[in-house]
Amino acid sequence: MSVSFKNRSFLKLLDYTPEEIGALLALSAELKAKKKAGVPHRLCEGKSIALLFEKTSTRTRCAFEVAAADLGMHPVYLDPKSSQMGKKESIPDTARVLGRMFDGIEYRGFEQEIVEELSAFAGVPVWNGLTNEFHPTQILADFLTIREHFGDLKGKKLVYMGDARYNMGNSLMVGCAKMGMHFVACAPEKYFPDKALIDTCQTIAAETGAILEFITDPVTAVKGAHVIYTDVWVSMGEPAEVWQERIRELSPYRVTTALMNAAGAQCRFMHCLPAFHDLKTTTGQEIFEKFGIDCMEVTDEVFESDRSIVFDEAENRMHTIKAVMAATLG
């Protein structure tokens, strides 16, 4: 790889150039091909990493653990009950302890400033597995998936439906701006990303040729879209009381077959998961009993259709996370 990532943290895409993001995607594709072909790629033999989870996740944990094993590393998982960070031990102290024992640290949790502080004190690469503000490893997986289905990222139109104020809306907007894509946030205006971040991304877009739009009408927004992307309406850690408001205000932005058809036959559906598309979850059943709806952000018909590429996307979490770890650990 011509670009050097050794000893760098991976905290947000704003820290990386389009060329660097492209290099990570190329390495992801290379490592995925080796995995599929059964070619060993133990590039980090003998290293150990800490997986520091203040918010649990199926995909993020499994992606890091399998990727670490493939690279020849030993991962140690620390759930919210296994770490004293922020309770009996400060974040800088935790970072310095873990940095002496591990070659890299993954953090999944709350404020972006936590992962930034870990990186500042650890002395080893720190990787953002999700914060309230950003989710960069997810975006790499999304972009690898889009490349696999459309051949390139430049000029591709991605429409994010729903609440775009948090990590997914923020990170997709940043990523699309960096890679010269056409990003649309479609929601009521109160759900658009923060204006300061929009301004930052518009400056980036002016250099890359990206287009950033913020539209309230779904049919207008999706016209010609290559991807319609959505996420759950209530983020992890938010109070249950917000469900009624979100259902009322975001139901017009549910991804339906009619909306996919309005985009065009080329359009594919993406979701970072988990998705509330049926009643086969405890939360889904509770929402049905309380509000009488059998799906939320996407219908089951769309989720299960051949236009849905959500499981390609989920698999690619592992391949792109592997690339980030291999590149930054050298």
Number of C-alpha atoms within 10 A of each C-alpha: 9 6 10 12 20 14 17 19 26 24 26 23 21 18 10 14 12 17 12 16 18 17 19 24 22 16 20 26 20 13 22 20 13 13 14 8 9 9 11 12 14 15 18 20 14 11 16 18 25 21 22 24 23 19 16 14 15 9 17 21 19 13 20 25 22 18 23 25 16 19 22 18 20 19 21 14 16 15 14 13 9 11 16 13 17 12 8 9 12 11 19 17 15 18 23 17 13 20 22 12 12 19 21 26 27 27 24 25 20 18 13 19 13 18 27 18 14 26 27 16 18 23 19 26 25 31 27 25 27 28 24 19 18 26 24 27 24 27 24 28 24 26 23 27 25 22 16 13 13 12 11 14 20 16 16 22 24 29 30 27 30 29 28 28 18 18 21 26 29 23 24 28 31 26 26 29 28 26 24 23 23 23 27 26 30 26 23 19 13 10 19 21 19 14 10 9 13 19 11 13 22 21 13 19 22 13 11 17 17 25 20 21 14 19 18 19 13 21 16 13 25 27 17 19 22 24 24 23 24 26 24 19 23 16 13 12 10 9 9 8 9 12 15 12 12 16 19 10 16 18 17 17 24 20 25 17 17 11 20 24 15 18 23 15 12 13 22 23 23 26 23 20 16 13 21 23 21 18 16 10 12 9 11 19 18 13 20 16 11 10 13 10 16 17 19 24 24 25 18 19 14 19 22 13 12 10 17 19 20 22 14 17 23 22 15 24 27 25 26 30 27 26 24 22 29 23 22 19 19 13
